[in-house]
Amino acid sequence: LKGDHGFKFAVIENEYGDVGVDQDIIQHQKAEVGFQKEEIVETVNGCICCNVRGDISKVVKKLVQNRHNKPFSNIIIETTGLADPGPVAETFYTDVSEFCTLDGIITVVDAKYFMTHLNEKRSEGSVNETVEQVAFADRIILNKIDLVNEEELKKIRVAIKEINGTVDVIETTRSKVCIEKLINI
């Protein structure tokens, strides 16, 4: 997002829990890149997927309306590893469809811990968020591939394709991805 790519992004940051782990990054970005107050939005202590009709809709509408003379190229919504992508995506087909369209859902998969999260025992009837997020993804950034061996990486690739056989997977280290691969999905 910091690169000289010619795009103008709005970022909606979802912070979950008592301690804002992304707060330092947000403040640094505001200072370093000169973001205006309305260009980075953080929702605090709430799961964005649970408040989708309220928070997301209001924030997206405000971002679009406040920037009608200088529109954003894209709005990026960070939902945390706990979010259900379904309700977030649904917002773009209902509440804000007159303002925006959903380009795609990108899921970042941590190669080091993916198989652990995928195979975690769950109580009966509970949802495996890892499966859900991979299933909904249009594109996956398979990050931290340098932290696993080739055999583990093969198992991860197979597991991802078993969940979502059509997803594009971009393998990377330190989330270094060309911005063009994250838009116009």
Residue pairs with C-beta under 8 A, 6 or more apart in sequence:
1 9
1 11
1 29
1 76
1 179
2 29
2 32
2 33
3 179
5 179
5 180
7 73
7 74
7 179
7 183
8 70
8 71
8 72
8 73
9 72
9 73
9 74
9 75
9 76
10 39
10 40
10 41
10 63
10 67
10 72
10 74
10 75
10 76
11 39
11 40
11 41
11 75
11 76
11 78
12 41
12 42
12 43
12 48
12 56
12 59
12 60
12 63
12 75
12 76
12 77
12 78
13 22
13 26
13 40
13 41
13 42
13 43
13 78
14 42
14 43
14 46
14 47
14 48
14 77
14 78
14 79
14 80
14 83
15 21
15 22
15 23
15 42
15 43
15 44
15 45
15 80
16 45
16 46
16 47
16 80
16 82
17 45
18 45
20 42
20 44
22 42
22 78
23 42
26 40
26 42
29 35
29 40
30 40
38 62
38 63
38 66
38 67
39 63
41 59
41 63
43 51
43 55
43 59
46 55
47 80
47 82
47 83
48 55
48 56
48 77
48 79
48 80
48 83
48 88
49 79
49 83
49 84
49 85
49 86
49 87
49 88
50 87
52 87
52 88
52 90
52 91
52 95
53 91
53 95
56 77
56 88
56 91
56 95
56 96
57 91
57 95
57 96
60 75
60 91
60 95
60 96
60 99
60 100
61 96
61 99
63 72
63 75
64 71
64 72
64 96
64 99
64 100
73 183
74 103
74 183
75 100
77 88
79 85
79 88
81 129
81 133
82 129
83 129
83 133
84 127
84 129
84 132
85 105
85 107
85 132
85 133
85 136
85 137
86 132
86 136
89 102
89 105
89 136
92 100
92 101
92 102
93 102
103 183
103 184
103 185
104 138
104 139
104 185
105 136
105 137
105 138
105 139
106 137
106 138
106 139
106 140
106 141
106 182
106 185
107 133
107 134
107 136
107 137
107 139
107 140
107 141
108 140
108 141
108 143
108 175
109 134
109 140
109 141
109 142
109 143
109 156
109 160
110 143
110 144
111 142
111 143
111 144
111 145
111 147
111 148
111 152
111 153
111 156
112 144
112 147
112 148
114 130
114 156
114 159
115 152
115 155
115 156
115 159
117 129
117 130
118 128
118 130
118 131
118 159
120 128
120 130
122 128
131 163
134 140
134 160
134 163
134 164
134 167
135 163
135 164
137 164
137 167
138 167
138 168
138 185
139 167
139 168
139 169
139 170
139 181
139 182
139 185
140 160
140 164
140 167
140 168
140 169
140 170
141 170
141 172
141 175
141 177
142 156
142 157
142 160
142 169
142 170
142 171
142 172
143 172
143 173
143 174
143 175
144 173
144 174
145 153
145 171
145 172
145 173
146 173
148 156
153 171
157 169
160 167
160 169
161 167
170 177
170 181
